[in-house]
Amino acid sequence: SDADSWDTQHARFLREAREMARLIHEGEDAAIASQFRDAVARMAKDEPPFADYPNAIGFTDVENMRVWQPPMTEFYREFAYIYQHYPDAYFILNTRDKAAWLKSRLNHKNYVWKYRWFLKTWSREAIVAQWSTDWDAHHAAVEAFFADKPGRLCVYNIETDKPSKLAAFLAPSYAI
């Protein structure tokens, strides 16, 4: 099959060798930031964002909040762009009570500090207000975008939904 061809295996080998060299040379944090820069560059050229991961079956969160390794990126916001290149992908919007989500973010190590840098404000209240606004806007945008794409989005409440909901959602392609 084409997946076993010499060209396919060689391309995979080169991709994995470049990634290993990047990890060794730059260190893990810098390598991750470099991957984000590559994805952002691909987006500017309207190329598939996850081209370096042809065998991957999932991505979660997809954010780079390392202020010392720009760009700071919340790539999960690019769901429409990701869908454009991967229309058969499954999208899961994890959700929960917004107040609990805000509290969780406040408890993430250095998150407030990083967002001070990202949002260019020292006000904790302004950061929380922005997060609240972003939460509302992101949920609304995701649900509106996928409204006419049946079977592509699962809104999963991490506090109340059972894993069987995810299993049923993924069942057309995966036996879980």
CORCORQUI-V341370 format. One record per residue. N is the residue number from 1. RES is the residue in one small letter. SS is DSSP state (H for helix, E for strand, - for the rest). NEAR is the number of other ideal C-beta (glycine too) atoms within 12 Angstrom. D_FIRST is the distance of its C-alpha to the first C-alpha in whole Angstrom. Layout:
# CORCORQUI-V341370
[[N | RES | SS | NEAR | D_FIRST] [N | RES | SS | NEAR | D_FIRST]]
This chain:
# CORCORQUI-V341370
[[1 | s | - | 6 | 0] [2 | d | H | 10 | 4] [3 | a | H | 12 | 5] [4 | d | H | 10 | 5] [5 | s | - | 11 | 7] [6 | w | H | 11 | 10] [7 | d | H | 12 | 11] [8 | t | H | 16 | 10] [9 | q | H | 16 | 11] [10 | h | H | 13 | 15] [11 | a | H | 19 | 15] [12 | r | H | 20 | 15] [13 | f | H | 14 | 17] [14 | l | H | 15 | 20] [15 | r | H | 23 | 20] [16 | e | H | 18 | 21] [17 | a | H | 15 | 23] [18 | r | H | 20 | 25] [19 | e | H | 22 | 25] [20 | m | H | 15 | 27] [21 | a | H | 14 | 29] [22 | r | H | 23 | 30] [23 | l | H | 19 | 31] [24 | i | H | 13 | 33] [25 | h | H | 14 | 35] [26 | e | H | 19 | 36] [27 | g | - | 15 | 36] [28 | e | H | 17 | 34] [29 | d | H | 19 | 37] [30 | a | H | 20 | 36] [31 | a | H | 24 | 32] [32 | i | H | 27 | 32] [33 | a | H | 27 | 35] [34 | s | H | 27 | 33] [35 | q | H | 33 | 29] [36 | f | H | 30 | 32] [37 | r | H | 26 | 33] [38 | d | H | 29 | 29] [39 | a | H | 32 | 29] [40 | v | H | 24 | 32] [41 | a | H | 18 | 32] [42 | r | H | 24 | 28] [43 | m | H | 25 | 30] [44 | a | H | 14 | 33] [45 | k | - | 14 | 30] [46 | d | - | 12 | 29] [47 | e | - | 18 | 25] [48 | p | - | 23 | 23] [49 | p | - | 34 | 25] [50 | f | - | 27 | 23] [51 | a | - | 20 | 20] [52 | d | - | 27 | 21] [53 | y | - | 21 | 19] [54 | p | - | 17 | 16] [55 | n | - | 14 | 15] [56 | a | - | 16 | 19] [57 | i | - | 16 | 20] [58 | g | - | 19 | 24] [59 | f | - | 23 | 27] [60 | t | - | 14 | 30] [61 | d | - | 15 | 33] [62 | v | - | 26 | 32] [63 | e | E | 25 | 35] [64 | n | E | 29 | 37] [65 | m | - | 32 | 40] [66 | r | - | 27 | 41] [67 | v | - | 21 | 44] [68 | w | - | 17 | 44] [69 | q | - | 22 | 40] [70 | p | - | 20 | 40] [71 | p | - | 25 | 39] [72 | m | - | 24 | 40] [73 | t | E | 29 | 37] [74 | e | E | 24 | 37] [75 | f | H | 28 | 34] [76 | y | H | 26 | 34] [77 | r | H | 22 | 36] [78 | e | H | 31 | 33] [79 | f | H | 32 | 32] [80 | a | H | 23 | 32] [81 | y | H | 26 | 30] [82 | i | H | 29 | 27] [83 | y | H | 22 | 27] [84 | q | H | 19 | 27] [85 | h | H | 21 | 24] [86 | y | - | 24 | 22] [87 | p | - | 17 | 24] [88 | d | - | 15 | 22] [89 | a | - | 27 | 23] [90 | y | - | 30 | 26] [91 | f | E | 32 | 29] [92 | i | E | 28 | 32] [93 | l | E | 30 | 35] [94 | n | E | 25 | 37] [95 | t | E | 24 | 41] [96 | r | - | 21 | 44] [97 | d | - | 14 | 48] [98 | k | H | 21 | 48] [99 | a | H | 15 | 51] [100 | a | H | 17 | 49] [101 | w | H | 26 | 46] [102 | l | H | 27 | 49] [103 | k | H | 16 | 50] [104 | s | H | 20 | 47] [105 | r | H | 27 | 46] [106 | l | H | 21 | 50] [107 | n | H | 12 | 49] [108 | h | - | 19 | 46] [109 | k | - | 11 | 47] [110 | n | - | 17 | 48] [111 | y | H | 27 | 47] [112 | v | H | 26 | 50] [113 | w | H | 20 | 50] [114 | k | H | 25 | 47] [115 | y | H | 30 | 48] [116 | r | H | 22 | 51] [117 | w | H | 19 | 49] [118 | f | H | 26 | 47] [119 | l | H | 26 | 49] [120 | k | - | 14 | 52] [121 | t | - | 18 | 55] [122 | w | - | 13 | 56] [123 | s | - | 14 | 57] [124 | r | H | 19 | 56] [125 | e | H | 16 | 57] [126 | a | H | 18 | 55] [127 | i | H | 27 | 52] [128 | v | H | 26 | 52] [129 | a | H | 17 | 53] [130 | q | H | 25 | 50] [131 | w | H | 30 | 48] [132 | s | H | 21 | 49] [133 | t | H | 17 | 49] [134 | d | H | 25 | 45] [135 | w | H | 28 | 45] [136 | d | H | 18 | 46] [137 | a | H | 15 | 45] [138 | h | H | 27 | 41] [139 | h | H | 25 | 41] [140 | a | H | 17 | 43] [141 | a | H | 20 | 40] [142 | v | H | 31 | 37] [143 | e | H | 21 | 39] [144 | a | H | 16 | 40] [145 | f | H | 23 | 36] [146 | f | H | 26 | 34] [147 | a | H | 13 | 37] [148 | d | H | 11 | 35] [149 | k | - | 21 | 32] [150 | p | - | 10 | 32] [151 | g | - | 18 | 30] [152 | r | - | 28 | 29] [153 | l | E | 27 | 32] [154 | c | E | 30 | 33] [155 | v | E | 24 | 37] [156 | y | E | 26 | 37] [157 | n | E | 21 | 41] [158 | i | - | 20 | 40] [159 | e | - | 15 | 44] [160 | t | - | 14 | 44] [161 | d | - | 20 | 40] [162 | k | - | 13 | 39] [163 | p | H | 16 | 35] [164 | s | H | 13 | 35] [165 | k | H | 19 | 35] [166 | l | H | 23 | 32] [167 | a | H | 19 | 30] [168 | a | H | 18 | 31] [169 | f | H | 25 | 30] [170 | l | H | 23 | 26] [171 | a | - | 15 | 26] [172 | p | - | 15 | 24] [173 | s | - | 15 | 21] [174 | y | - | 13 | 22] [175 | a | - | 8 | 24] [176 | i | - | 16 | 27]]
